[in-house]
Amino acid sequence: MARRPRQFESAEKVMGRALELASRGLGHVEPNPPVGAVIVDDDLAPIGEGYHQQFGGPHAEVHALADAGDRAAGATMFVTLEPCAHHGKTPPCADAVIKAGLKRVVVAMQDPAPHVDGSGIERMRQAGIDVEVGLLEAEARRLTAPFVKRISTGRPWIIAKWAMTLDGRIASHTSHSQWISNPTSRQKVHELRGRCDAVMVGVGTALADDPLLTARPAGPRTATRIVVDSQARLPLDSQLVQSAHNVPLLIAVLESASGEACGALSGAGAEVVRLPGDQDNHVSLPALLDELGQREMTNVLVEGGAGLLGSLHDERLIDECQIFIAPKLVGGAAAPSPLGGRGLDQIPAGSSFDHVEVEMLDGDLFVRGWVRKD
């Protein structure tokens, strides 16, 4: 992260710093949104800054005000999300802003949560504070997109991740898949696991790879491992079940799944959730995402396999893809590609992604993008 500057060149630079601070909370603050705040004087010199550091702890505005102290009176606060006006785990931030005597507040975006939704902005304006909304709003919306999705739809942000060869294979025709990506890429995956609420695979991947699906080293969150397993086939001696007493394991099965098999999995420490089926008699993925949203999960990482990823793609349930492409060739008509399912009837006329980022990771190509829904 960049060091705190002595003076900012523009209002956009101040809000950029607030967004940078906010990003430090990713993985720590969910189900709350990441928020950053910077307080400056009339010359845009910083006198206080802060960010929401952990769920249940003080919000960004409170940290920034504490950093500024008495100098906050008559100053301007730049904050990435509307200050709250309700009592939750912490007192209303709008009240703290008013009490500190700030003369102006610049807000990147209004908070879409029903219990906020403009009330904080209105309270500050009624107190005589000049409030401006919309500076770097697009950037703020990108940062808070998973939170906004959960608030607006009741479902978590779905990140589809896969590693593949340059010819588009996620395994050989013999199902051999370790290792396609290099250690640097795999470490990036562990970091991603460590900030997500859950890591999901299909039962086929669980049976073929016997994964553990934990973050190594541990990150700020301990992701619940989820196996989509319609008929409760996951073996009791699998690594997932054997570690279920230490790391949460949720197995999504059909309502018709064997009671004996489900009971054995529950007895071994897994949580078994019965869900309705889809037209193919598989677990309904929309119903599963609804269940995860009710548990206030914000980010869910899906690591495969091709069947699960393909079904999510068919139902337009993927929000973001993180793809690791290794400079390797495998070939083989029977070697699987990342997305199974029905697929599209025609090649899209334009890009399937927005906000595309590309990075080289010691020879692997890393591509990240948001899936276009239009």
Disulfide bonds with the S-S distance in Angstrom:
none
